[in-house]
Amino acid sequence: MAELWFVGAGLADERDISRRGREALERCDVVFAEEYTAVLAPGSVERLAQELRRPITRIDRTSLESGRPIMEALAEGRRVGLLVVGDPFAATTHVALRVDAEKAGHTWRYVPNASVLSAAASFLGLMHYRFGRTVSLPFPEPGFAPASPVEFVRKNRAEGLHSLVLLDLRPLEGRFLRAHEAIAILKERDAARSLFVDTLEMGVVARVGADDAAAWWRPLAVLERIDFGAPLHCLVVPAPELHFEEQAAIECFRVR
């Protein structure tokens, strides 16, 4: 029986990893890192490996979803660390890996960290409990243009809830869906032209957790013309009505 450590890396760079997380990785025989659900600043993994005085092996989405390299290391009786950007169990893939490890007779440990699921709302000053289902927006592909992201946002708004819209990324290809591209996609897929209209006020959060984190709150027609800088970006579509404290909190992002 071996042990699998799920260690959250936080949102920006190697400085965000907790002391508990660093100590856990130092005790591991082998350490993997995945950056397909999000990425740290360039060089972060390499700098962390130097600080830990041990190699960190990157694994891609296919390897993570199959679990093969991790399960093989566990089968050898080794203590394995998996470094995940954000919080490890914010993605269902990591929960599935945890379950597979349990079924194979291994134990697991969990070191949480900040996640965009809470950090975007916190940065804007919106109330966490007023968020509905999180929405993921994939890159458009030929023959693949799902309307479900628009419908999920519409349903959240109908229930008086905010929507966090996470944007697709393909780090190995150097591709990151940007906020202005995402807005164009949502407008196109809003077949009824009743939700993503020019006057809809919404938020864009860029590089949350980093030193240069920024946010904007504008009508959609204004947002689609703004350069939000380097990724990662996400969108926040508000409920039809904001609480008065939320209104006060977002004022600073209206005047950027």
C-alpha positions in Angstrom: 0.0 0.0 0.0 1.3 3.4 -1.0 0.2 7.0 -0.4 -1.0 9.7 -2.8 -0.7 13.4 -1.9 -2.9 15.8 -3.7 -1.2 19.2 -3.2 -2.8 22.5 -4.3 -0.4 24.9 -6.0 -2.5 28.0 -5.7 -3.2 30.4 -8.6 -0.2 32.4 -9.6 3.3 30.9 -9.1 5.4 28.7 -6.8 5.1 31.3 -4.0 1.5 30.3 -3.5 2.1 26.8 -2.3 1.5 26.5 1.4 4.2 25.5 3.8 2.2 22.3 4.5 2.2 21.6 0.7 5.9 22.1 0.4 6.6 19.8 3.3 4.3 17.1 1.8 6.1 17.2 -1.5 9.5 17.1 0.2 8.5 13.8 1.7 7.3 12.3 -1.5 9.4 9.8 -3.5 8.1 11.0 -6.8 6.3 14.2 -7.7 4.0 14.9 -10.7 2.5 18.2 -11.8 -0.4 18.8 -14.1 -1.3 22.1 -15.7 -4.1 21.3 -18.1 -7.0 22.7 -16.0 -4.9 25.9 -15.3 -1.3 27.0 -15.4 1.1 28.7 -13.1 3.4 31.5 -14.3 6.2 30.3 -16.6 9.1 28.8 -14.7 7.2 28.2 -11.5 7.4 24.4 -11.6 11.1 24.5 -12.4 11.8 26.9 -9.6 9.8 24.8 -7.2 11.7 21.7 -8.2 15.0 23.5 -7.4 13.7 24.5 -4.0 12.5 21.0 -3.2 15.8 19.5 -4.6 13.8 16.9 -6.5 12.5 16.5 -10.0 8.9 17.3 -10.8 7.5 15.4 -13.8 4.8 17.1 -15.8 1.9 14.9 -17.0 -0.5 15.9 -19.7 -4.3 15.5 -19.8 -4.3 12.1 -21.3 -1.9 10.7 -18.7 -3.8 12.3 -15.9 -7.2 11.0 -17.0 -5.9 7.5 -17.5 -4.0 7.8 -14.2 -1.4 5.4 -15.5 1.9 7.0 -14.4 0.5 7.8 -11.0 -1.0 4.4 -10.4 2.2 2.7 -11.6 4.3 4.7 -9.1 1.8 3.8 -6.3 2.0 0.1 -7.3 5.7 0.3 -6.7 4.9 1.3 -3.1 6.2 4.8 -3.5 4.8 8.0 -1.8 3.5 10.0 -4.7 2.8 13.8 -4.9 0.5 15.3 -7.5 0.8 19.1 -7.7 -2.4 20.7 -9.1 -2.8 24.4 -10.0 -5.5 25.9 -7.8 -7.3 23.4 -5.5 -6.9 19.7 -6.3 -10.5 18.6 -5.9 -12.0 21.5 -7.8 -11.8 19.2 -10.9 -13.6 15.9 -11.1 -10.6 14.2 -12.8 -8.7 14.4 -9.6 -11.6 13.0 -7.6 -11.8 10.1 -10.0 -8.0 9.5 -9.5 -8.5 9.6 -5.7 -11.3 6.9 -6.0 -9.0 4.8 -8.3 -6.2 5.0 -5.7 -8.7 3.9 -2.9 -9.9 0.9 -5.0 -6.3 -0.2 -5.5 -5.8 -0.2 -1.7 -3.8 3.0 -1.4 -4.3 5.9 1.0 -4.4 9.6 0.0 -3.9 13.0 1.6 -5.2 16.4 0.6 -3.5 19.8 0.9 -6.0 22.5 -0.3 -5.2 25.8 -1.8 -7.0 28.8 -3.4 -9.2 28.1 -6.4 -10.6 30.4 -9.1 -14.0 29.1 -8.1 -13.9 31.3 -5.0 -11.1 33.8 -5.8 -12.9 35.4 -8.8 -15.9 36.2 -6.7 -13.8 37.4 -3.8 -11.7 39.7 -6.0 -14.9 41.3 -7.4 -16.5 41.5 -4.0 -19.5 39.3 -4.9 -21.2 37.0 -2.4 -20.1 33.4 -2.9 -23.5 31.9 -1.9 -25.1 33.8 -4.8 -23.3 31.8 -7.4 -25.0 29.0 -9.4 -23.6 26.3 -11.5 -20.1 27.0 -12.8 -20.0 27.2 -16.6 -17.1 26.0 -18.8 -16.7 27.5 -22.3 -14.7 25.4 -24.7 -12.8 26.4 -27.8 -15.1 26.4 -30.9 -14.3 23.6 -33.3 -15.7 22.7 -36.7 -19.1 21.1 -36.1 -18.9 21.7 -32.3 -20.7 24.8 -31.0 -22.7 23.8 -27.9 -25.3 26.2 -26.7 -25.3 24.7 -23.2 -23.0 27.4 -21.7 -25.5 30.1 -22.6 -28.4 28.0 -21.3 -26.6 27.4 -18.0 -26.0 31.1 -17.5 -29.6 31.8 -18.4 -30.8 29.2 -15.9 -28.6 30.7 -13.1 -30.0 34.2 -13.8 -33.6 32.9 -13.8 -32.8 31.6 -10.3 -31.3 35.0 -9.2 -27.8 33.6 -9.2 -24.4 34.8 -10.6 -22.4 32.7 -13.1 -18.7 32.0 -13.2 -17.6 31.2 -16.7 -14.3 29.4 -17.0 -12.5 29.7 -20.3 -10.8 26.8 -22.2 -7.0 26.4 -22.4 -4.6 24.2 -24.2 -1.2 25.0 -22.7 0.7 22.5 -24.8 -0.5 24.3 -27.9 0.0 27.7 -26.3 -3.7 28.5 -26.7 -5.8 30.3 -24.1 -9.3 31.4 -24.7 -9.4 35.2 -24.0 -12.2 37.1 -22.5 -13.1 39.1 -25.7 -13.2 35.9 -27.7 -15.4 34.3 -25.1 -17.8 37.2 -25.2 -18.1 36.9 -29.0 -18.7 33.2 -28.7 -21.5 33.7 -26.1 -23.1 36.4 -28.2 -23.1 34.1 -31.3 -24.6 31.2 -29.4 -27.3 33.2 -27.7 -29.8 32.3 -30.4 -32.6 34.3 -28.8 -30.4 37.4 -28.6 -32.0 38.0 -25.2 -29.2 37.5 -22.7 -25.8 38.5 -24.1 -26.9 41.9 -25.4 -24.7 45.0 -25.6 -26.2 46.6 -22.4 -25.5 43.5 -20.2 -23.1 44.6 -17.4 -20.7 41.8 -16.4 -17.3 41.2 -15.1 -14.0 40.0 -16.5 -11.2 38.8 -14.1 -7.7 38.4 -15.4 -4.8 36.6 -13.7 -6.5 36.4 -10.3 -4.1 35.7 -7.5 -1.1 37.1 -9.4 0.6 40.4 -8.7 -0.9 42.0 -11.8 -4.5 40.6 -11.2 -7.1 42.9 -12.7 -10.9 43.1 -13.1 -13.3 45.1 -15.2 -17.1 45.6 -14.8 -18.7 47.1 -17.9 -21.5 46.7 -20.4 -20.8 43.9 -22.8 -20.4 46.2 -25.7 -17.5 47.9 -23.9 -15.8 44.8 -22.6 -15.5 43.2 -26.1 -13.2 46.1 -27.1 -10.8 45.9 -24.1 -7.4 44.3 -24.1 -7.3 42.3 -20.9 -3.7 41.4 -21.1 -2.1 38.0 -20.6 -4.3 35.0 -19.6 -5.8 33.4 -17.6 -9.2 35.1 -17.9 -12.7 34.3 -16.7 -16.1 35.9 -16.9 -18.7 36.6 -14.3 -22.3 37.1 -15.4 -24.3 38.6 -12.5 -27.7 37.8 -11.3 -30.4 40.3 -12.6 -30.0 42.2 -9.3 -27.0 42.9 -7.2 -27.0 43.2 -3.4 -26.3 46.8 -2.4 -22.9 45.7 -0.9 -22.0 44.0 -4.2 -22.9 47.2 -6.0 -20.5 49.1 -3.8 -17.8 46.5 -4.2 -17.8 46.5 -8.0 -17.7 50.3 -8.4 -13.9 50.4 -8.5 -13.9 48.1 -11.5 -16.3 50.3 -13.4 -13.8 53.2 -13.3 -10.6 51.4 -14.3 
